[in-house]
């Protein structure tokens, strides 16, 4: 699928943001996945939810809406590549986009 190739070629995004008040748990919603740079907008981030599944789901958020980032243990592929995993706490009420591939079938 072209979408899979597109996601694989995006560089990883190294973002560290810390909120010492720790209010992100009350003010945010948790999303987990592997972060990627947005292909053309440096004010946005792409979060690939499950990097090894055939049903790719990814999210797009504004970097300004990230309250906190927690690093998770990295995943290692059979080829020895590491994939960085994070928890993103996104501000409640923020606008995000969810992208999910699907096969078009006959109308029901």
C-alpha positions in Angstrom: 0.0 0.0 0.0 1.3 3.5 -0.8 0.3 4.8 2.7 2.5 2.2 4.4 5.6 3.3 2.3 4.8 6.9 3.0 4.8 6.3 6.8 7.9 4.2 6.8 9.9 6.9 5.0 9.1 9.7 7.4 11.9 10.5 9.9 11.4 10.0 13.6 10.6 13.0 15.7 12.7 13.6 18.8 10.6 15.8 21.1 11.1 16.2 24.9 8.5 18.3 26.8 8.2 18.3 30.5 5.5 19.8 32.7 6.6 20.0 36.4 3.1 20.5 37.6 2.1 17.1 36.4 -1.5 18.3 35.7 -1.4 16.6 32.3 -3.2 13.6 33.8 -6.3 15.7 34.6 -6.0 18.1 31.6 -5.1 15.6 28.8 -5.9 12.4 27.0 -3.3 9.6 26.5 -2.2 8.4 23.0 0.5 5.8 22.6 2.6 5.1 19.5 5.7 6.0 17.6 6.2 9.7 16.8 7.1 10.9 13.3 7.8 14.3 11.9 5.0 15.8 9.8 6.0 15.7 6.1 5.4 19.4 5.5 4.2 21.2 8.7 6.7 21.5 11.5 3.9 22.6 13.9 2.3 19.2 13.8 3.3 15.6 14.8 2.2 12.3 13.5 1.8 9.4 15.9 1.7 5.9 14.4 -0.4 3.8 16.8 0.7 0.2 16.0 3.8 0.2 13.7 3.7 -3.6 13.1 0.0 -4.1 12.2 -1.3 -4.3 8.6 -4.2 -2.0 9.6 -2.2 1.2 10.1 -3.8 3.8 12.2 -2.1 7.1 12.8 -3.0 10.4 14.4 -2.0 14.0 13.6 -1.8 16.6 16.4 -0.5 20.1 16.8 2.8 20.2 18.7 1.4 23.0 20.8 -1.4 20.7 22.1 1.0 18.2 23.6 1.0 18.5 27.4 3.6 15.9 28.2 5.6 13.1 26.6 6.5 9.9 28.3 9.2 7.7 26.7 8.3 4.0 26.6 10.6 1.1 26.0 11.7 0.9 22.3 10.6 -2.0 20.1 13.2 -4.0 18.3 12.4 -5.6 14.9 13.7 -8.9 13.7 16.1 -7.0 11.5 17.6 -5.2 14.6 15.9 -1.8 13.9 14.7 0.0 17.0 11.4 1.9 17.0 10.9 4.6 19.6 7.6 4.4 21.5 6.0 7.2 23.5 2.9 8.2 25.4 1.6 11.6 24.3 -0.7 13.5 26.6 -2.8 15.7 24.4 -4.8 18.7 25.7 -8.5 17.8 26.1 -10.6 19.6 23.5 -7.7 19.9 21.0 -8.4 19.1 17.4 -6.7 15.9 16.2 -7.0 13.9 13.0 -7.3 10.1 12.9 -6.2 8.3 9.7 -7.2 4.7 9.2 -6.8 2.7 6.0 -9.6 0.5 4.9 -10.7 -1.5 1.9 -13.7 -0.2 -0.1 -16.4 -2.9 -0.4 -19.8 -3.1 -1.7 -22.4 -0.8 -0.1 -24.6 -2.6 2.5 
